Amino acid sequence: MAFADTFKALSDPIRREILIMLRNGRMSAGEIGSHFSMTGATISYHLSQLKKADLIYEAKEKNYIYYSLNTSVFEQMMMWFAQFTFSEGEVKDEKILSD
């Protein structure tokens, strides 16, 4: 996973909003676009950035493309972030060292 692409994609509030919307299940580009006052091309750009970061994936059905969250990337990110948390014992040790 390329964290640079992931963090770049997450840096935009519109893309974060799209991800929140997709928590409830898959949506078409039209359904996503109906929640924003921007052009279809702009929505397409945001979706392509999310796909590039592997945060979403698309599935084609008949004349529609549906977008869904790629939860495995979120799980990988959470595991990466988890290395920065402290256990209870480590917090006590850190407090003793800083006193």
Secondary structure, 3 states (H helix, E strand, C coil): CCHHHHHHHHCCHHHHHHHHHHCCCCEEHHHHHCCCCCCHHHHHHHHHHHHHCCCEEEEEECCEEEEEECHHHHHHHHHHHHCCCCCHHHHHHHHHHHC
